[in-house]
Amino acid sequence: MHKIQLTLGRVNCTFRNITVLVYSFLLLLVSYTAISQNKTTYNIAKAKIVETLKKRNIDPAYDKSIDNFYFATCDSLIRENLLVDNRPIKEILTSLFVVCNEKIEIKSISTLQIPAVNYNFMLILKTYKREPLINACMSMHATQSKILQSVFTGLLIGDSINTYAGLQEMLHDPYIISSRIWLPEYAVYKDTLLYSLANGAPEILANKLFKQDPFYTAIIDKMDNKTVKCVSAIAHDKYFDMTIPFSMALFEKRITLPEIRELSLVPKEFYHAFVMEAIRLHRSNDISISSFLNRPFTELNKKFANYYFITQINDLHEFPNATRFKVLNELPATDLYFLLLGGSSALYTSSFLYLYKKFLEEVSREGLNQFLDEIGYYQFDRFMANISDYGLVDDLMHKLDEEKVAAMLLMYLNRLANKQLTDMEIVLNSMTMAELLHKIRHHNTIAGVLSKRLDKIELQLQVQNHFMYQRIYKGFNDILLNRGEWLSNKKYDTLKVKLLQRNNCIVQVCFFYDDEDAASSFDNCIRSFPISIWKKEDKGNYIIFSSLRGYKIKVFINKPNSLPGFDSAQKEMLQAIESEGYQVTSFIHRGHSYYLKYSLAKMTASAQFVFLGSCGGYNQVLQVFQLNPDVNIIATRGVSSRLINDPILERINSDILNNGDIVWDNIWEDFTATFKSDYSKDLFSSYIQPNNYMGVKFIRMVFNF
C-alpha cells in the first residue's frame, strides 16, 4: 500500500513537473514568437541603417534628426497604415533603409546627406497626390533623387522621379544626352536637352548632324534657338576645335571661315582672337550669350594653352629664361591671364611664377582692378584658386579691391550647393575654397564680409536640412575666424610605424604602368634598394624587396611592360600578398595621371600611407580618404617627377628602418635644403606635405574624421 502510494506520489510529482515544463515551453514559444515578429525585415533594416549613421559622433543635432525620423516619423507613418499606390508604407520604408545603407557602403553618398534624403522622402509623400512632383524633384540634390528613384521603383512616383533624376544627370553631364534624348519620357524636354547638348558638348551634336542622324536633323529644322543654330552650322571636320569657339561670331557675321583658317596659321594671333571672343561672350548682358559654350571654352583653353605655349616652355626648362619664355614675348595681359587659367596644372612652379610676374607687369599700366573689370572677372574663382596653389594670394590681395574680391567669392559660395553636382564634386570644390579662404583669412575686409554672409547662409532652409552643407559652411567660417581645434590638429604631423604594421610586418606595394617613361622610372626605383639593406626576389612579373635590418618591411613592385600587362601583373602580385597572409598599408602610384584610376581601384581601407606620384594627383585625395579617413597622403599640385619621387620614398623607408616613425616636418625641411638646383626646387615645391594641406584638414572636419 505504501509502495502504491509512493508510486502515485511520484506520478503526481512527475505530472506536475511535466505541466510546469509544458507551461514554461509555451511561455518561451510566445516570447520567441514576439521576438521573431519584432525582428522583421523592416526592423532589421532600420537597425542597420541607424547603426551605420551613428558609427561616427557627428553632433547632437545630427543624432536628434536620426532619432526623430527612424523612431518617431517612421513609426507614425506605419500606425497610419499609409498606402502609396497600393503599396504599404512599411515596405517602402524598408526599401529606403536598405537602399541608403547600400549607397553609403559603396561611397556614392555621405552619411551627412541621409537626413536630407529623409526630408525629401517626406516631401514627396506629402505632395505627390496634391501637385506635380517636378518642383519637389528638381529641388533635390542629384544623389538624393537617384536614391528615392530606387526606393519607389515599380510605382508611378518612381517613374516620375526617374524622369527628373535623368534630367538632372543630363543637364549636369551633357555628354550623356545623346544616349537618352530620344526616350519617350523626355519628349517634352527635347528642346531643352538639345540646347544643353549644343552648349555643353557641341562636338557630339556636330557629329550627329555630320552623319545626318534623322532624329537630330528633324528637331533642329524646327528649332529657333540661337545656340543650337550656331553650333549646327559648324562642320565636324579637322578644323572643328578651331572653329567652334567662333561659331557665334560666324552666325553674327563678325568673322568668316577663311579668316579663322588664316588665324590658325599663327598661334599667337589665333590664341588672342580666341581669348577676346571668350571675354566678349562672357561680358554680354544676354544670359544666352554670356553662358554660350562655357564648358567647351574652358576645355579648349587648356588644350590651346598647352599646345601653343606650355609644352614648349616645359621642354626648354634647362635653358635661360630669355630662350625658355620667348614664346610669351608680345603676349598681351588678356592672353597671359588665360594661360594662368588653362595651363596651371601643367606648368612647372618656376614657369607659373614667371608667367604670373609677367602678367602683373603687363597690367601695371592700367591697374589690376581695371583689367579685371574689363574682362568681367572671367573665371576669377579659378584664377584665385590657381594663385593660391602657388602661395601668391597675399601678393595678389595687395593689388586688388578687397570689396570686389569679397563680392566675387560670395557669388561662388552661393553656387557651391549646386543640386546637379555629385557629393564628390561638392566636397572637391569646397576643398579648393577652404584652401583659398585659409590664405585670405587675415585680410580683414574680405574675411569680415564673407563671415557675415556665411552666418546668413547657415540659416537658410536648404542648408539647415542638409548636414553636409552645414558642416562645409561652418568650416569656412571657422577658417575665416581662426576657430576650431581641427585647424591646429597635430595628430597627423607624424606617421606612427605601429599604424603601418600588420602581424609585425609592414607591406608596401608600388604600381608601375606600361608607358614610355615606365622603364627608366622602374630602373631608378630598383636602384634605390641597395643590396646591403634589402634582399631582392624576382617573381617574374613582380619583384619583392625584404628588409635585412630594422623593422620587417616587404616592398612589392610590379614590372612595367611585362608580358601579361600591368593589370594582370598587379593582380598577381596582390594575390600573392593575400595568400601569404599579409596586409598592404602603403600604396605607391608610379605612373601618369591617366593611370591613377587603376591604382585607386586596387587600394584598400588598410591604407595608412598613399603616394600619388602623378601630375595633379591632389585632385584624387578625396577618393583615398573615402577608404580611410586617417590616411597620410603625398600628392602633387603640378608636375610630378621621378627625380623627387625616388628620394622621398627612399627616405620614408629609411626612416622606418632606422627610426620607426615618420615626421613630415623633418622630411620636408631636409629636402628643402637637399634640392639645391633650380630645377629640383621647382619640382619639389609642387609636392604637398601631408600634414599641411588645408583641403585635407577640411575633409576631416566636414566628415568628422
C-alpha positions in Angstrom: 0.0 0.0 0.0 2.7 2.4 0.9 4.6 1.4 -2.2 1.5 2.1 -4.3 1.0 5.5 -2.7 4.7 6.2 -3.2 4.4 5.4 -6.8 1.3 7.5 -7.2 3.1 10.3 -5.5 5.9 10.1 -7.9 3.5 10.0 -10.8 1.7 13.1 -9.5 5.1 14.8 -8.9 6.2 13.9 -12.4 2.9 15.1 -13.9 3.3 18.4 -12.1 6.9 18.7 -13.4 5.7 18.0 -16.9 2.9 20.6 -16.6 5.5 23.2 -15.4 7.8 22.3 -18.3 5.0 22.5 -20.8 3.9 25.8 -19.4 7.4 27.1 -19.5 7.9 25.9 -23.1 4.6 27.7 -24.1 5.9 30.9 -22.4 9.2 30.6 -24.3 7.4 29.9 -27.5 5.2 33.0 -27.1 8.3 35.0 -26.1 10.2 33.7 -29.2 7.3 34.4 -31.5 7.2 38.0 -30.1 10.9 38.4 -30.7 10.7 36.9 -34.2 7.8 39.3 -35.0 9.9 42.2 -33.7 12.9 41.1 -35.9 11.1 41.7 -39.1 12.8 42.7 -42.3 11.7 46.3 -41.5 13.2 46.3 -38.0 16.4 44.6 -39.2 16.9 47.2 -42.0 16.1 50.1 -39.7 18.5 48.9 -37.0 21.3 48.5 -39.6 20.9 52.0 -41.2 20.7 53.6 -37.7 23.9 51.8 -36.7 25.6 52.9 -39.9 24.6 56.5 -39.4 25.7 56.6 -35.8 29.1 55.0 -36.3 30.7 58.4 -36.0 29.8 61.0 -33.5 28.8 63.9 -35.8 27.0 66.3 -33.5 23.8 66.3 -31.3 21.6 67.9 -33.9 22.5 65.1 -36.4 21.7 62.4 -33.9 18.5 64.1 -33.0 17.4 64.2 -36.7 18.2 60.5 -37.0 16.2 59.6 -33.9 13.2 61.7 -34.9 12.9 60.2 -38.3 13.6 56.5 -37.6 11.9 56.3 -34.2 9.1 58.8 -34.5 8.2 59.7 -38.0 8.6 56.2 -39.4 6.5 54.6 -36.6 3.9 57.3 -37.1 3.6 56.5 -40.8 3.2 52.8 -40.1 0.5 53.4 -37.5 -1.5 55.4 -40.1 -1.4 52.3 -42.4 -0.5 54.6 -45.2 -0.6 53.1 -48.8 1.4 54.6 -51.7 0.0 53.4 -55.0 -1.4 50.4 -53.1 1.9 49.5 -51.6 2.2 49.5 -47.7 4.4 52.3 -46.3 6.3 49.7 -44.3 7.6 48.0 -47.5 8.6 51.4 -48.9 10.4 52.4 -45.7 12.2 49.1 -45.6 13.4 49.8 -49.2 14.5 53.3 -48.1 16.6 51.9 -45.3 18.2 49.2 -47.5 19.0 51.5 -50.4 20.5 54.2 -48.2 22.7 51.7 -46.5 23.9 50.2 -49.8 24.7 53.7 -51.2 26.7 54.6 -48.1 28.7 51.3 -48.3 29.7 51.9 -51.9 30.6 55.6 -51.1 28.1 57.1 -53.5 26.6 59.2 -50.7 27.8 60.6 -47.4 26.0 59.7 -44.2 25.7 63.5 -43.8 23.3 63.5 -46.8 20.9 60.9 -45.4 18.8 63.4 -43.2 18.2 65.4 -46.4 17.2 62.2 -48.2 14.7 61.5 -45.4 13.4 65.1 -45.6 12.8 64.8 -49.4 11.2 61.4 -48.9 8.6 63.0 -46.6 8.2 65.9 -49.0 7.3 63.5 -51.8 4.8 61.7 -49.6 3.1 65.0 -48.7 2.9 66.4 -52.3 2.6 63.5 -54.8 -1.2 63.5 -54.7 -1.6 67.2 -54.5 0.7 68.6 -57.2 3.1 67.5 -59.9 6.4 66.1 -58.5 8.6 68.2 -60.7 9.0 71.0 -58.1 9.9 68.6 -55.3 12.3 66.5 -57.5 14.1 69.3 -59.2 14.8 70.9 -55.8 16.6 67.8 -54.7 20.3 67.0 -54.9 21.0 64.6 -57.8 22.4 62.0 -55.5 19.3 62.0 -53.3 16.9 61.8 -56.3 18.7 58.7 -57.5 18.2 57.0 -54.1 14.5 57.9 -54.0 14.1 56.7 -57.5 15.3 53.3 -56.4 13.0 53.4 -53.3 9.9 54.0 -55.3 10.8 51.6 -58.2 7.6 50.0 -59.7 5.4 52.8 -58.6 4.1 55.9 -60.6 6.1 58.1 -58.2 9.3 56.1 -59.0 8.7 56.7 -62.8 8.3 60.4 -62.2 11.4 60.6 -60.0 13.3 58.6 -62.6 12.5 61.1 -65.3 13.6 64.1 -63.2 16.7 62.3 -61.9 17.6 61.6 -65.5 17.1 65.2 -66.5 19.3 66.4 -63.6 22.0 64.0 -64.7 21.9 65.1 -68.3 21.9 68.8 -67.5 25.0 68.2 -65.4 26.8 66.0 -67.9 25.7 66.9 -71.5 27.8 64.1 -72.9 25.2 61.6 -72.0 22.2 63.5 -73.5 22.6 61.9 -76.9 22.1 58.4 -75.4 18.7 59.4 -73.8 17.2 62.3 -75.5 15.1 60.1 -77.9 13.4 58.2 -75.0 9.6 58.9 -74.7 9.7 60.2 -71.2 12.0 63.1 -72.3 9.9 64.0 -75.4 8.6 67.2 -73.8 12.1 68.2 -72.8 13.9 67.6 -76.0 14.4 71.2 -76.9 15.9 72.0 -73.6 18.1 68.9 -73.8 19.2 69.7 -77.3 20.2 73.2 -76.2 22.2 71.7 -73.3 23.9 69.3 -75.7 24.8 72.1 -78.1 26.1 74.3 -75.3 27.9 71.7 -73.3 29.1 69.1 -75.8 28.9 70.7 -79.2 31.2 68.2 -80.9 28.6 65.4 -80.3 25.8 67.4 -81.9 28.0 68.4 -84.8 28.9 64.7 -85.3 25.3 63.6 -85.3 24.5 66.2 -87.9 27.6 65.3 -90.0 26.2 61.7 -90.0 22.8 63.1 -91.0 21.1 61.5 -88.0 17.3 61.9 -88.8 16.3 62.4 -85.2 18.6 65.4 -84.8 18.0 66.9 -88.2 14.3 66.8 -87.7 14.4 68.6 -84.4 16.9 71.3 -85.5 14.8 72.2 -88.5 12.0 73.2 -86.2 14.2 75.0 -83.5 14.9 78.7 -83.3 17.4 78.6 -80.5 20.5 80.7 -81.3 23.0 78.4 -79.6 21.7 75.4 -81.4 21.8 77.2 -84.7 25.4 78.5 -84.1 26.7 75.0 -83.3 24.7 73.3 -86.0 26.4 75.4 -88.7 29.9 74.2 -87.8 31.2 71.2 -89.8 32.5 68.3 -87.8 35.9 68.2 -89.6 39.6 68.6 -88.6 39.1 72.3 -88.1 36.2 71.8 -85.6 38.1 72.7 -82.4 39.5 75.8 -84.1 36.1 76.9 -85.5 33.6 76.1 -82.7 34.8 79.0 -80.4 33.9 81.4 -83.2 30.5 79.9 -84.0 28.6 82.8 -82.6 30.9 85.3 -84.4 30.3 83.3 -87.6 26.5 83.4 -87.0 26.6 87.2 -86.4 28.9 87.7 -89.4 31.7 89.2 -87.3 34.2 86.7 -88.9 34.5 84.3 -91.8 35.7 80.8 -92.1 38.7 81.8 -94.3 39.7 84.3 -91.6 39.6 81.7 -88.9 41.7 79.3 -91.0 44.2 82.2 -91.6 44.4 82.9 -87.9 45.1 79.3 -87.1 48.3 79.5 -89.1 49.7 82.0 -86.5 49.3 80.6 -83.0 49.7 83.9 -81.1 47.1 85.6 -83.3 44.7 82.7 -83.1 45.0 82.4 -79.3 44.4 86.1 -78.8 41.3 86.0 -81.0 40.1 83.0 -79.0 40.7 84.9 -75.7 38.9 88.0 -76.9 35.9 86.1 -78.1 35.6 84.3 -74.8 35.7 87.6 -72.9 33.2 89.2 -75.4 30.7 86.5 -74.8 31.2 86.5 -71.1 30.5 90.2 -70.7 27.2 90.1 -72.6 24.1 91.1 -70.6 22.2 88.4 -72.5 22.4 85.2 -70.4 22.0 83.0 -73.5 25.2 84.7 -74.9 27.2 85.0 -71.6 26.7 81.3 -71.0 27.5 80.3 -74.6 29.9 77.3 -74.7 31.2 78.0 -71.2 32.5 74.4 -70.6 33.9 73.9 -74.1 35.8 77.3 -73.8 37.4 76.1 -70.6 38.5 72.8 -72.1 39.7 74.4 -75.3 41.7 76.9 -73.4 43.6 74.1 -71.6 44.2 72.5 -75.0 45.4 75.6 -76.8 47.4 76.9 -73.9 49.3 73.6 -73.6 49.7 73.0 -77.3 50.8 76.5 -78.3 52.8 77.6 -75.2 53.1 75.4 -72.1 54.7 72.3 -73.8 57.3 74.5 -75.4 58.1 76.3 -72.1 58.4 73.0 -70.2 60.6 71.4 -72.9 63.0 74.3 -72.5 63.2 74.1 -68.7 67.0 73.9 -68.6 67.5 76.9 -70.9 67.9 80.5 -69.9 64.7 82.5 -69.3 65.2 84.5 -72.5 65.0 81.3 -74.5 62.6 79.4 -72.4 59.9 82.1 -72.3 60.5 83.6 -75.7 57.1 82.2 -76.8 55.4 84.6 -74.3 57.0 87.7 -75.8 54.5 90.2 -77.0 51.5 88.4 -75.5 49.0 90.9 -74.0 47.7 90.7 -70.4 44.5 89.0 -71.5 46.3 86.1 -73.1 48.7 85.7 -70.1 45.7 85.7 -67.8 44.1 82.9 -69.9 47.4 80.9 -69.8 47.4 81.2 -66.0 43.8 79.8 -66.1 44.4 77.0 -68.6 48.0 75.9 -68.1 48.5 76.0 -64.3 48.4 72.2 -63.6 50.9 71.6 -66.4 53.3 74.3 -65.6 56.4 73.9 -63.5 56.3 76.2 -60.5 59.1 78.5 -61.8 57.1 78.8 -65.1 53.9 79.7 -63.3 55.7 82.3 -61.2 57.4 83.8 -64.3 54.1 83.9 -66.1 52.3 85.5 -63.1 55.1 88.1 -62.8 54.9 88.9 -66.5 51.1 89.2 -66.3 51.3 91.7 -63.4 53.9 93.7 -65.4 51.6 93.9 -68.4 48.6 95.1 -66.3 50.6 97.6 -64.2 49.9 100.5 -66.6 46.1 100.2 -66.4 46.0 98.5 -62.9 44.9 95.0 -62.0 41.4 96.2 -60.8 40.6 97.9 -64.0 41.9 94.9 -66.0 39.6 92.5 -64.1 36.7 94.9 -64.6 37.3 95.0 -68.3 37.3 91.2 -68.6 34.2 90.9 -66.3 36.3 88.9 -63.7 36.3 86.0 -66.2 36.7 82.7 -64.2 38.1 84.7 -61.3 37.4 81.8 -58.9 39.7 79.5 -60.9 42.3 82.3 -61.2 42.3 82.8 -57.4 42.5 79.0 -56.8 45.5 78.7 -59.1 47.2 81.6 -57.4 46.5 80.1 -54.0 48.2 76.8 -55.1 51.4 78.7 -55.6 51.2 80.8 -52.4 50.6 84.1 -54.2 47.4 85.2 -52.5 48.9 87.7 -50.2 50.9 89.3 -53.1 47.7 89.5 -55.2 45.5 90.9 -52.4 47.7 94.0 -52.0 46.9 94.8 -55.6 43.1 94.2 -55.5 39.9 95.9 -54.3 39.1 93.7 -51.4 35.3 94.5 -51.5 35.1 93.4 -55.1 37.0 90.2 -54.3 34.6 89.5 -51.4 31.7 90.1 -53.8 33.0 87.6 -56.3 33.8 85.0 -53.7 30.3 85.4 -52.2 28.9 84.5 -55.6 30.9 81.3 -55.7 30.0 80.4 -52.1 26.3 80.7 -53.0 26.8 78.5 -56.0 28.6 75.8 -54.0 25.3 74.0 -53.1 24.6 73.1 -56.8 21.9 70.4 -56.9 23.3 68.8 -60.0 26.8 68.1 -58.5 27.7 64.8 -57.0 28.9 64.6 -53.4 32.5 64.2 -54.5 32.3 67.3 -56.8 30.8 69.4 -54.0 33.5 68.4 -51.5 36.3 68.9 -54.0 35.0 72.4 -54.7 34.8 73.1 -51.0 38.4 71.8 -50.5 39.6 74.4 -53.1 37.6 77.1 -51.4 38.9 76.1 -48.0 42.5 76.4 -49.3 41.7 79.9 -50.7 39.9 81.1 -47.6 42.8 80.0 -45.4 45.1 82.1 -47.5 43.0 85.3 -47.3 41.6 85.0 -43.7 43.9 87.7 -42.4 42.6 90.2 -44.9 40.0 91.8 -42.6 37.7 93.3 -45.2 37.2 90.1 -47.2 37.1 87.9 -44.1 34.5 90.2 -42.4 32.2 90.3 -45.4 32.4 86.6 -46.1 31.9 85.6 -42.4 28.7 87.7 -42.1 27.4 86.2 -45.3 28.2 82.7 -44.1 26.2 83.3 -40.9 23.2 84.0 -43.1 23.8 81.1 -45.4 23.9 78.7 -42.5 20.3 79.9 -41.6 18.9 79.1 -45.0 16.3 76.3 -45.0 18.1 74.2 -47.7 21.3 74.4 -45.6 19.6 73.6 -42.3 18.1 70.4 -43.8 21.4 69.4 -45.2 24.1 68.5 -42.7 26.9 68.3 -45.3 26.3 71.9 -46.3 26.0 72.9 -42.7 29.4 71.5 -41.9 31.0 72.9 -45.0 29.8 76.4 -44.4 30.6 76.3 -40.7 34.1 75.0 -41.7 34.5 78.0 -44.0 33.6 80.4 -41.1 35.9 78.6 -38.8 38.8 79.2 -41.2 38.0 82.9 -41.6 37.6 83.4 -37.9 40.6 81.2 -36.9 38.5 79.0 -34.7 38.1 75.2 -34.5 40.6 72.7 -33.0 40.9 70.9 -36.3 42.9 73.9 -37.7 45.7 73.2 -35.4 45.4 69.4 -35.1 48.9 67.9 -34.7 47.7 64.3 -34.9 48.9 63.9 -38.5 52.3 65.5 -38.1 53.8 62.1 -37.5 53.0 58.7 -39.2 53.5 56.2 -36.5 55.2 53.0 -37.5 52.7 51.0 -35.5 49.9 52.1 -37.9 51.9 50.6 -40.8 52.5 47.2 -39.1 50.2 44.2 -39.6 51.3 41.0 -37.9 54.7 42.5 -37.2 55.3 43.3 -40.9 55.0 46.4 -43.0 53.9 45.7 -46.6 54.2 48.3 -49.3 53.2 48.0 -53.0 54.3 50.0 -55.9 52.2 50.2 -59.1 54.0 50.7 -62.4 52.4 51.0 -65.8 53.1 50.3 -69.4 54.0 53.8 -70.8 57.1 55.3 -72.4 58.6 56.6 -69.1 57.9 53.4 -67.1 61.1 51.5 -67.8 63.5 54.3 -66.8 61.4 55.2 -63.8 61.3 51.5 -62.7 65.1 51.2 -63.1 65.6 54.3 -60.9 63.2 52.9 -58.3 65.0 49.5 -58.2 68.4 51.2 -57.7 67.0 52.9 -54.5 67.1 49.5 -52.7 70.8 48.7 -52.0 71.7 45.1 -51.6 73.3 45.8 -48.2 69.9 46.7 -46.8 67.4 44.8 -48.9 67.1 41.3 -50.1 65.7 41.1 -53.7 63.4 38.3 -55.1 62.4 38.3 -58.7 59.0 36.6 -59.1 58.8 37.0 -62.9 56.1 39.8 -63.2 57.0 41.5 -60.0 59.9 41.9 -57.5 59.9 41.7 -53.7 62.4 43.6 -51.6 62.7 42.5 -47.9 64.5 44.5 -45.3 67.6 42.9 -43.8 67.6 45.0 -40.6 65.4 47.2 -38.6 61.7 46.8 -38.9 60.4 44.0 -41.1 59.4 45.6 -44.4 58.4 43.9 -47.6 58.1 46.1 -50.8 56.3 44.5 -53.8 56.8 46.2 -57.2 55.2 45.0 -60.4 57.4 45.2 -63.6 56.2 47.6 -66.3 55.7 46.3 -69.8 55.5 42.7 -68.6 54.1 40.0 -71.0 50.6 39.8 -69.3 50.4 43.6 -69.0 50.3 45.9 -65.9 46.8 44.9 -64.7 47.4 41.2 -64.7 50.9 41.6 -63.1 49.5 43.8 -60.4 46.7 41.4 -59.6 49.1 38.5 -59.5 51.3 40.5 -57.0 48.3 41.4 -54.8 47.0 37.8 -54.8 50.5 36.6 -53.7 50.4 39.2 -50.8 47.0 38.0 -49.7 47.9 34.3 -50.0 50.9 34.8 -47.7 48.7 36.4 -45.1 50.0 40.0 -45.5 48.0 43.2 -45.5 49.1 46.3 -47.5 49.4 49.5 -45.5 51.4 51.6 -48.1 50.3 52.1 -51.7 52.6 53.9 -54.1 51.3 55.0 -57.6 54.1 55.4 -60.1 52.7 56.5 -63.5 51.0 59.2 -65.5 47.8 60.7 -64.1 45.6 58.8 -66.6 46.7 55.5 -64.9 45.8 56.7 -61.4 42.3 55.4 -61.6 43.7 51.8 -61.9 45.8 52.3 -58.8 42.9 53.8 -56.8 40.7 50.8 -57.7 43.3 48.4 -56.1 43.8 50.4 -52.9 42.0 49.1 -49.7 40.9 50.5 -46.4 44.1 49.2 -44.8 46.0 52.1 -46.4 47.9 54.2 -43.9 50.2 55.9 -46.4 49.4 56.6 -50.0 51.8 58.2 -52.5 50.0 59.7 -55.6 53.1 60.1 -57.8 51.4 61.5 -60.9 50.9 65.0 -62.1 48.0 66.7 -60.4 47.4 63.8 -58.0 45.9 66.0 -55.3 42.6 66.0 -57.3 42.1 62.4 -56.2 42.8 62.7 -52.5 39.1 62.5 -51.6 38.7 59.1 -53.2 41.6 57.8 -51.0 40.0 59.4 -47.9 36.8 57.5 -48.5 38.8 54.3 -48.0 40.5 55.5 -44.8 40.0 59.0 -43.3 43.2 58.7 -41.3 45.4 58.0 -44.2 48.6 60.1 -44.8 48.9 61.3 -48.4 51.6 62.8 -50.5 50.3 64.3 -53.8 51.3 67.0 -56.3 49.6 70.1 -57.4 51.5 70.3 -60.6 54.2 68.3 -62.4 55.5 65.0 -60.8 58.9 63.6 -61.4 61.0 60.5 -60.5 63.8 62.9 -59.5 61.6 63.7 -56.5 59.6 60.5 -56.1 62.5 58.2 -55.6 64.4 60.2 -53.0 61.2 60.8 -51.0 60.2 57.2 -51.0 63.7 56.1 -50.2 63.8 58.5 -47.3 60.5 57.3 -45.9 61.6 53.6 -46.0 64.9 54.6 -44.4 63.2 56.4 -41.6 61.0 53.4 -40.9 64.0 51.1 -40.8 66.2 53.4 -38.6 63.9 55.5 -36.5 60.4 54.0 -36.8 58.0 56.9 -37.0 57.9 59.3 -40.0 58.0 63.0 -39.0 56.8 65.0 -42.0 58.2 68.4 -40.9 61.7 66.9 -40.7 61.4 65.3 -44.1 60.2 68.5 -45.8 62.8 70.6 -44.0 65.6 68.2 -45.1 64.5 68.0 -48.7 64.1 71.8 -48.9 67.7 72.0 -48.1 68.8 69.0 -50.2 67.2 70.0 -53.5 69.5 72.9 -54.4 69.3 73.2 -58.2 66.6 75.5 -59.5 65.1 72.5 -61.4 64.8 70.2 -58.4 63.5 73.0 -56.1 61.0 73.8 -58.8 59.7 70.2 -58.9 59.7 69.7 -55.1 57.7 72.8 -54.5 54.6 71.3 -56.1 54.5 68.3 -53.6 52.1 68.8 -50.8 53.3 68.0 -47.3 50.7 65.6 -45.8 50.1 67.5 -42.5 50.0 71.0 -44.1 47.2 70.5 -46.7 44.3 72.6 -45.6 42.0 70.8 -48.1 42.7 67.5 -46.3 42.2 69.0 -42.9 38.9 70.4 -44.2 37.7 67.0 -45.3 38.4 65.5 -41.9 36.5 68.3 -40.3 33.5 68.1 -42.6 33.1 64.3 -42.2 34.1 64.4 -38.5 37.1 62.1 -39.2 
